[in-house]
Amino acid sequence: MSDTHADTHADSPAVASEARGVPRRRLLAGMTGMVAAAALPAVHAQEKIVLRYLGTAVNQDKAIAQRFQADTGIAIQYVAVTTDDVSKRAVTAPNSFDLIDTEFFSLKKIVPTGNLRGIDSRRIKNADKITTLFTTGMVAGKAVGEQGTAPKKVIYLEGEKSRKFAAAPTQYMSLIPTVYNADTLGIRPDLIGRPIDSWAELLNPEFKGRTALLNIPSIGIMDAAMVVEAMGIYKYPDKGNMTQKEIDLTIKTLIEAKKQGQFRALWKDFNESVNLMTSGEVVIQSMWSPAVTAVRTKGIACNFQPLKEGYRAWAAGFGLPATLSGKKLDGAYEFINWFLDGWAGAYLNRQGYYSAVLESARSRMQAYEWDYWMLGKPAAQDIKNPHGELLAKAGSVRDGGSYEARMGAIACWNALMDENNYMVQKWNEFVAA
């Protein structure tokens, strides 16, 4: 689907004018701007805002930047680095960006430096509509798993300049959520030929030489812990914050499996995971939802398999550097508000991610799309991605079902352990084994 995708409420005057490319606000702003430009051309030229957006390439979508600039006149300059480098830059070079898109688990590294400004929720129009998964840790009135860095533990700060997380909701937020999901194992149902319902299957000798694990230590070890628990070897008090002994046990289990030839690969790259699955070299592996979608787009059966032990969840959000001020600060707030206003949310939902404000995203989706992506209903017609490519045929149901069924079954969250350095050292021993 293109930028001209018909909105559900296209009959409303605001949306109708938007469809013609001239929203009333922008028209008025444009007229004011013309008068100002005629009077002070030099000043007006200097007012063009460019926001340097630091994050990983995965979240830096060209269509989002183009749409935002068309709607507001503010340009986005993407600065794409790895997940680890996002945190490093935030800690060592806070003046090198105007907006950061980072995972919630990285906040334990960043917030104590004082390099992030508390985001004033009074300046965020939809702050009160952000899903309760982030603010209270609840989905449909039920608490989800809190192991690891559950966003509700780190989303509030004591004040605008605070280096400490607040135990209860406050006016100031560390990050405004952008995109999140609950991950599980990807499988090739056509090559496995039987039901798969447990993380334990990743180390099942039946799939020897045909499994793969994600080789990003802080995430891979969480998948491994889900397997260890599912196999009944050990129950962790907190998979997201293991002791050295627990790390040793987890890595020992992985090394034993590796020496017996269990793994076909340890993948680091999104495309690598897609290729392993497409070729059939691997039939069960750590996987991300868009990678499963990419395999399906090639016409190959691939499931993002719901498992009885639950999901490993992750979440990212927008943060503001403490040094940001003036027009750039206003522009960053404008971008965050725009992002939560529906267009970007609908765009993300159509890729299989989830957006922070579901209500506004829904207003920009067709009813059949919402039913498929969010309610777990069979598709009333073919489901396409934002670029118009077929993702699922009419009649199919989304893996994991509804938002409530999936996000309500979170077992743990991506995390940064207190023993992170020790864990990385042990993980490297596994990779080298």
N, C-alpha and C positions, 0 to 999 in steps of 0.2 A: 504493500500500500504506500502511496506517495503522500507528500505533504498535503495534497488536496483531498485526502480521505474525508468522506462525508461524515459529519458528526451526527450522533443520535438526535441531538436537539437542534437540528439545522433550521427549524422553523422559528427559533427565538431570534428577535431583532439583533441582539448583540452578536450572535453566531452568524447570522445572515450577513451582517456587515463585515464580519471577520472573513467570511468565505469570499467576499468581493475584494479582500485584501486591504480594506481600509476601516479598521475598527474606529469607533467614535473617538476614543481616548487618543488614538494615534493621530487622527485627523486634526483634532484640536491642538495636540502637541506640535504637529507639523506646521499648523498655521502660526502658532506662537513662535516656533523656531524660525519660520521665514522672516517674521518681523525682526526678531533678534538678530538673525544673520545679516539682514539688510543694514541694521544699525551698527553692529559690531562684528564684521566678518572674521577678523583675526581671533577674537575671543571665542566665537562659536566654533571655529576650526579646532581650537585647542581643547574643546570640551569633549571631543570624541573619546569615549572610554574603551580601553582594551583590557580585558581581565585575563591574567595569566592563570590558567587552570591546571594545577598539578594533580596528576593521578596516573592510573594505569591505562593503557590503550583500550582495554576492554570496555571501560565506562565512557571513553571520550568519543562520542558519536558525532560525526560530521553533520548529520541531519538535525541533531538537537542544536548545535551551534548556529547553523544557518537559520533555523526557525526562530531562535531567540533573537538573533540580530535583525531579522525581518520584522519581528514584533516590537523591538525596543530600540534598535539602532546601536546597541552595545555589542562590541565584538568579543569573541572568545578566542584566546590563543592557547591551544592545547600544549602542555608540557608533559610528554609521556615518558614515564620511567617504571621500573619494576615495583612490586608491592613493598619490598624491603627499602628501596630507594625513596619511596614516598615518605616513609617514616624518617629516614636519615636526613632528607632535605628539611623536613619540618623541624628537626632537632638542631641541625647545623646551619641551615641557610633560610631562615624564616622570611627574609626579604626577597626571596627569589620567586615568590608566587603571591597571587591575590586571593586565591580560593583553593582549598585543598579537598580532594575527594579521597578519603582513606577509610580503611576498615576500622570498625569499633574496637577490635582487639589491640590496635596500635596505640590507642589513647593512653594506655598505661605508660608508654614510653614518652609520648609527646606532652601531655598535660602538665606533668611536674616541671617541665622546662619553662613554663609561662609563655611559650611561643604562640599559644592559641588564645584568641579572645572568646569569652563567653558570648554566645549568640543570644541577643535580646529577643525572647519569644514574643514580646509585645510588637516587634517589627515584622513578625512572620504571620501573615494573614491567616493561614490554615494551621497554625501551631496546635490548636485544640482539636484538629481533625486527624492528626498523625495517629496511625494505628496503635492501639493499646499494646501490641506486641513489644513496642519500644519503650513506652512510657510506664507501663505497669507489669509487663511480662505476661500478659493474658491474651488468649485468643478465644473469642466467643464465651468470655466469662470464666475460662479455665486457665490455670497457670501452666506454662510450658516449662521444659527442662531449663535449669539455670547453670549447669556445669559449663566451665569455660567463661569467656567474657560475654555474658548476656548483656545486651545493650542497656537494659534498665539499670544496671550497676554503674554505668559510666556516662549516661546521657545528660545528667544534670551536674552543673558546677555550682560552687557556693556563691560565686559572684562573677562579674564581667572579667575581672583580672585574677581570678582564683586559679591556683595550681592544684586544687583538691576537688575530688568528686563529691557531690552532695548525696546524702543518704536518702533524702526525700525530694520530690519535685520542687524546683525553684524557677525563677524567671529566666535563668540563663542555661543554655544548652551547649554541650561540647560540640556536637555534630547534629545537623538536621538530616535524617535518613534519606538516602537516594534510592538505593536498590538493594534487594536482599533475596535470599532463597534458602531452601533446605535441600542439602545434597545427600545423595545416596549412591548406590552402585548402579552402573550402566550394564546392561546385559544384551546379548544377542539371543532372543527367545527361539529363533529358528534353528540355531546351532546347539542350544542347550536342550530344548525339547521336554522340559519338565518345569513345574513351578519352582520359583526361587523366592524364599521369604525371610532369609536371615543373612546378616553380615558374615556369619561363620563360613558361608559358601566361598568366600574369597580365598580361604586357605584349604578348601576341600580338595584332597588329592585327585579327585575325579577330573578336576580342571588343571592338573599339573601342566606347566608350560604354556598355559593359555589364559593366565590372569595378569593383571598389571596394577601397579600402585602409583599414586601421585607422589612425585619426588620433590615436594616442597615440605621441609621438615615439620614446621608448625601445624600443617594441615594433614600431611601423611600420617603423622603419629596419632592424630585423633581418629582417622579411619582405622588404623591398626588397633587402637584401644576399643573401638566398637566391635572389631572382630574378636579380640581377646575376651571381652565380656560375653559376647554371643556364644563363644566356644565353651564358656563356663570355667575358664582358667582362673580368672580373677575379677572381682568387682571393685572398681575405682571409686573412692569417695568423691573425686573430681578429676575427670579425664583431662580437663583443660588446665590442671595445675598439679602435675604428678611429682612425687618425691623421686629422688635418685634411684631408690630401689624399684619403684614402679616403672621408671624409664628403662632400667636394666631388664626387667621382666618382659616388657613390651618388645624391646629391641631383640632380646634373645629369641622370642617367639618368631619374629620376622627373619632373623638370620638362619634359624633352623629350617624354616620353609624355603628360604632362598637356596640354601645348600642342597635341598632335595629337588631343586629345579621347578619350584612352584610358579615363579614369575617369568613371563615372557619379556616384560619390560618394566622399567621405572620411568614414568614420563613426567616431563616438566612443562611441555608445551601443549597448548590447546589442540593445535593441528595434529600433533603426534597422537593424542588420545583418539581423535577422529579417524586417523589412518589405521591405527591398530584395530579398531572396531570394524571399519569398513572392509578391511582385507580379510577379516575373520581369523586373524592370527590370535586375537584375544576375544574371549566370549564373556568375560566378567571382569570388571575393573572399577577403580575410583573414576568418577566421571562428573562433569558439570552439565547442567541442563542444556545450555546452548550447544554443547558438543553432541549430545544425544540428538538434538534437533538437526544439527548439521549432517549427521549420519542418515537420519530419516529423509532429509531433503534429497539425498542421493537414491532414494527408493529402497533403502535397506532397513529391515526390521531391527529396531533398537529400542529398548525400554529403559526408562529412568525408574528403577524398580522400588516400589514401596516395600519396606522391610519391617518386620514385627518389632524390632528393637528401637525403631525411630530414625530420625534424620540428624545429620550434623549441619547446623545452620551457620550462615555468615551474613554480615550486613555491612554496608558502607554508608558514608554520609559526607555532607559538605561541612567544612570548618573554615574559619576565618583567621588569618594571622593577626597577632596582637598589634602589629605595627600599622595595619591598614587604617586609613582615615579619609575624610573628605569625600569627594565624588566617587573615588574607587570603592570606598566602603559602601556608599549608597548603591553603587552599581552591583556590588556583590550581593547585597540584600535583595535588590531587584531580581537578580538571576535566581536566587533561592526561591523567592516568591513565585516567579514564573515557572520554575521547575515543579512546584507543588500544585500548580494551577490546573493540571489535567492533560495537556497535550503530551508532555514528556512521560507522564505516568502511563497513559494509554500506549504510547510507543514502546515503553519497557515491558508492559504487560503482554503485548503482542509478541514479545521475544521469549516469553516464558519466565521472565523475572517478576518480581512484585514491586509495586510502588508504595511510597510512604503514606499518601493520602488516597485511599481507595475511592472515596466518594467523587472526587474531582476527575480521576481517571475514568471512572464509569461513565461520566457525562460526555466523554469523548470517544466512547466505544459503541459499536453496534450491539444490540441486545444479544444476538447469537454469539458474538465474540465474548461478551461478559459471561454468558452462561457456560461457555466451553472453558475459558481460562480460569474463572474465579469460582464458579458454582459446581464444576465437575460434571456438567450435563453433556450428553452426546451432542456433537456438533450438528446444528440444524442445516449448515451448508459448509462447503470447504473452508478450512482455516488457513489463512495466509499470513506470512510475516510482514513487517512494515514495508518490505520492498516488493511485495506482491507474489513472492514465491510460495508454493504450496507446502504447508507444514503437516496438515492432517486432513484426511478426507471426511466428508459428511458422514456422520454416524459414529465417528471415533470419539473416545473419551480421553481426557488428559491423564497422564501417569500421575498417580497419587491423589487423583480426584480433586476435590474442592480446596479452596484456600484454607478453610477451617480444618479439613482432614489432614492436610499436609503440614501447614505451619503449626497446627495444634499438636503435632506428633514429634516436636523437636526434643532430642535427647541431650544434645550438647551444642555449644557454640565454638567457633574458631577462637583461639586464645593465644596469649603470650604467657608462657609459664614463668614462674619465679626461677626455675632451674633451666631456663631457655638455653644458656650457653652449654651446659652439660648435655642437654637433650640433643642439640645440633651435633656435638662431638660424637655422641653415641649413634645418631642417625647416619653420620658419615661412615662409621664403622660398618653399619648394615649395608650401605651402598657399595663399599669396597669389598665386602665379604664374598 
